[in-house]
Amino acid sequence: MADSKRVPTFFIPHGGGPCFFMDWPGDPHMWDKMADFLRNMHKEVGSKPKAILIISGHWMEDEFTVMSTAQPSLIYDYYGFPPHTYELNYPAPGAPDVAQRVVELLTAANIPVHTDNQRGYDHGVFIPFKLIYPDADIPVLQLSMKKTLDPAEHLKAGAALQQLRDEGVLIVGSGMSFHNMRGFSPAFTEPSKRFDTWLSDSIAAPSAQERDALLTEWEKAPDAKLTQPHPDHLLPLMVAAGAAGDDTGRKIFEDKVMNVVVSGYVFGGQTA
């Protein structure tokens, strides 16, 4: 049972490039359901968080690295989209004080960590959060993944950070539960369903120990390598799950986009 005073943690899909802010070729409504989910996610969060710590599928470093930038710019790390999507804005302030807490907590857990005081927000941050918290009035910072993409390392890092939830910090993994750039076709519909079923069942495991054991060996899941050939968009989940502690996880979003199943999850929260 979740502690209702703790901020829940999330693993959310952030879509494809600036998809929520353009007419998608072939189907302008392709991303509408996901956009609606993100617009309403604040209801699952509950009280307005003090700050938001995001692990995006678009930032990896040799060691865990936390953004300490005071007023981050935007990194338009998507290519070939309409010109107006390179003028999107999200002027949320950074959170150098929370960055220092991240350093303290990871260091206390014997996890090497660096800081980056120049890093801006990549699109795994500003694209979904323009919908989740459009006023951009909550301080935001990012934590990188490690280039090893070792699930156990990322679960451990999340566990070390779970105290932040008691300090009003919202921890969000931003990626995609299906991420094979060559696999958005009908041939991948059934594989995506099988992997999604496994992922949802694993996240909802009755104990954190069982959940972590399953997630650590995610490559043994049905169709794992078809759905996540390079798991940079899955590993943000591991940090969110690690930070969940004993809180159980549950699916709060599912849709079929470009022929494949994509889902979102929460750990903890009022109804957990």
Secondary structure, DSSP 8 states (H G I E B T S, - for coil): ---TTS--EEEEE--STTGGGS--TT-TTTTHHHHHHHHTHHHHH-S--SEEEEEETT-EESSEEEE--SS--B-----S--GGGGS--------HHHHHHHHHHHHHTT--EEEESS--B-HHHHHHHHHHSTT--S-EEEB-EETT--HHHHHHHHHHHGGGGGGTEEEEEEE-SS--TT--SGGGHHHHHHHHHHHHHHHT-SSHHHHHHHHHTGGGSTTHHHH-SSGGGTHHHHHHHHHTTT--EEEEEEEEETTEEEEEEEESSTT-
